[in-house]
Amino acid sequence: MTSIRVTGLRVRHRRTLALDSVDLDLGTGVHGLLGPNGAGKTSLIRVLATVARPDGGRVELLGRDTADHRARSAVRRRLGYLPQEFGYYPGFTVREFVAYVAWLKEVPAEQVPAAVERAVARVGLADRIDVKVRTLSSGMVRRVGIAQAVVNEPDLLLLDEPTAGLDPEQRVEFRDLLRELGRTATVVVSTHLVEDVAAACTEVTLLDGGRIAYRGTPQALTLLGEGSDGPGDHPIERGYTGVLRAHRAGAAREGAR
């Protein structure tokens, strides 16, 4: 099933075109969203999370056209979202905050306690569940953010730089969680860390300058870097930089016509 269908998506920030005629179809699995700063990754995630409206094009999520208000409301109940910086009430405990998000997602009241404990355990914070969020380290707060994103067992999960602040061991555990979630849900992970994509994702979309520069598997991107002497310590990194350079060269030729 296609959970995300985007056609001709355009997003403008003042005079800058952040996304330019983007077409995308994504189904069940873990999808990595790569690209340099300013490529349009966060703009795309925000539109998919229904917190930003596109300036053009069509966005269908979970079979519903998000231009319709009722459709957006229905999608939000089945969606999990972690922005780059998420707000929380510092006086809340972890349990209280994640329960509050479960309430916002309209999780049935009788299911909330178990759902909260399950989500918090998934991110390795079961022993901190009754600790106030403001007392946690930045890495732990990030894990609380992941917990609130998965508390409603979403069919569509959108994560913007989810591993920021996590140590290497926590990142490995997070990749395991992504693979578990991707068995039944559509998971989109925006990141700068190519190695996270290589380890956990079934498909990669590379954005550059608001356009799609590459779509394929991490394995195919790795093959592009095999034997390359371009920048990068790993073949997938060299494949990534090679694709970016080729895309920019093509855009320059197009602009020169």
N, C-alpha and C positions, 0 to 999 in steps of 0.2 A: 504493500500500500504506500502511495505517495503522501507523506505527511506535510511536506512543504512544496508548493509550486509557486514560483515567482516568475512573472513575465514582464519584460520591459521596465524593470524597476528603476526609478530615478529618485534620488534624494539630493536636495540642494541645501547647503548651508551658506546663506547670504549669497555671495557671488561664486562660491565654489560648488562644483558638481561632485558630491561625495560618492554617489553611485550613478553609473551611466549605462542605462539599458541592460541591466543584469537579468539573465534568465537562469533559473535554478530549479531542479527537481531533486528532492531528497526523501528517502524512505527510512525504514528501520535500520539502525546501525549507529556507529560513532563516526561523525563527520568532522574533520579538522578544517578550520578556517585560518589560513595563513596569510601573511602579507606584512609589509613594512608599516611603520607609523604613517597614518594618513591614507592608508590604502582603501579604507571604507569598511573595515571589519565591524567596528562598533556601530556604525550607522546601519549596517545590515542586521546585526543582532537586535538592535533597538526596534527596527521595523518588525522583525519576526516576533519580538516579544510584545508587540502591539502598544508600546509606550511612545512610539514616534510614527507619524503618518508620512507615507511617501508622497512625493510631488508628482509622480506619474507611475503608470504600470499597474499591475494586478498582483495581489498577494492572497493565496489560498493556503490556509493552515488547517490540517486535520479535516480536509474536505469542505471547509467553509470560507467564503469570501469575506475577508476582514474589513471590507469597505462598509459592511453592514454592522450596525451597533450591536444587535442581538447576537450576531455571529461572533463578534469580538468577545463579548461576555462569556459565551459558551466555551470559546477556545481558552480563555484565561483560566477557567476551572481545571483544564486538562494540561496546563502548561507550567513548567518550572523555569525560573529565570534568576541568574546570578549576574548582576552588572559588575563593571570594574570596581565601582565603589558603591556599596549598598548601605542604606541607612538602617539603624536599629535604635531601640530605646535602651540606653546604657543601664538604666535601673532594672531592666528585666533580667531574669536568669535565662540561661540557655533554653531550659524547658518552656518558660513563659513566652519567649520570643518565637520559638519554632511553633508552639501551639497557636500563637496569634496569627502566624502566617497560614497555618492549617485552617483556621477559622475564616480568614480572608478567601481561601481557596474553596470554601464551603465543604470541607471534609465533614462527614456526619459526626455530630458531637460525641457519640458513643465510641467512635473509632479514633478520635484525636489522641488520647493518652498513649495508645499502642503505636500509632503512627509516628508520634514525636519520639518515643523511645527508640523505635526502629531507625528513624532517620539520623538521630544523634549517634547511635551505635555504629552506623555505617561509616561515619566520618571519624570514628575513634575518640569520641568525647563523652562516652557514657559515664566516666568518672567525674565529669565536670558539668553534668546536666543541671545541677542546682546551684551553680556558680553564676554570679552576675557577669554579663557579657563584657562590661567595661573593665573587668579585672583580667581578662584573657590577653594573651600575646596576639600580635597581628596575624600570625599563622593560624592560631586557634580561631580567631574571629572569622578568618576566611573559611575555615571548616564549618563554622556555624552557618555561614552564607550558603555553603553547599548543602547542608542539612535542610535549611528552609526551602531550598530549590527542589528537593526530592521528597518532601514530606507528604505530598499529595500523590505520590507514585505517578508522575506525569507521563503522558504519551509523547510529549514534546519537551525536551530539556535544552535550554540555551545557557551556555556558560561563557562569560567573557573574562578571559585571563584567570581561570579558576586556580591555577597553581601558584599565583603570586604570593610570596610569603611562606610557602610550604618548603620544608627541608627535603633532602633527597629521599629519605625513607617514606615520608608522607606522600611525595609525588608518586612513588611506586605503588603505594596503597591506593592512591586516587586513580591511577590507571586501571587497577584491578576493578575498582568500582565502576568506572566508565564502561569497561568491557561487559560487566554484569548488566548494567542498565541498557546497554545497546542491544541486548538480545531481544528486548520486547519494545523498546522505545526508540524514537528518533532523537539523537543527541548531537548537538552542534557545539563544538568547542573552539572558541577564538583564542589564539595563543601566538606568542612570538617564539615559543620553544619548539623547534622542529623535532627534537628528539621525543617529545611527548606525543606528537602526531605519529611518528614512526612506530612507537610502542603500542598505542592504544586505538588508533583510528582505522576504520575500514576504507575510508575515502578521504581525499584531500581536495579542497578548493582553495586556490591561491588567487588573492585579489591584489591588484596593483593599479593605482590611479583610478579607482572606482570601477574597474572592469575586471572580468574574470580572465586571468592569465593562464590558468591551468586547472583541469579537473581530472582526477584519476586516483589510482591507489598509491599508498606510500611506497609500495614495492616498485611501481613504475617510475615514480619520482626518483627513487634511489638508483634505478638503472640508468636514468639520464645523467646521474653524477658519476657513474662508474667510469674510471679512466680519465675523468676530467681533472685538469690542473687548476680549476677555478677556486675561489675562496670557500673554505669550509673544512672542518676536521673529519667529516663523515660524508659518504657518498650522497645521502639524502640532502645534506646541507649544500653540497656542490650542485646537486640537481635543482634545488630551490633557487640558488643564485643564478644558475644558468638560465632557468625559465624566466626569471625577472629580467635579465639582460636581454634575452631574445624578445620578450614582450615589449620592452621599452624601445628597442631598435625598430621593431615593427611599427610602433606608435609614432616614432620620429619620422619614419619613411612616409607613413600615411599623412602626417601633418605637413610634410614638405611638398605634397602633391598640389 
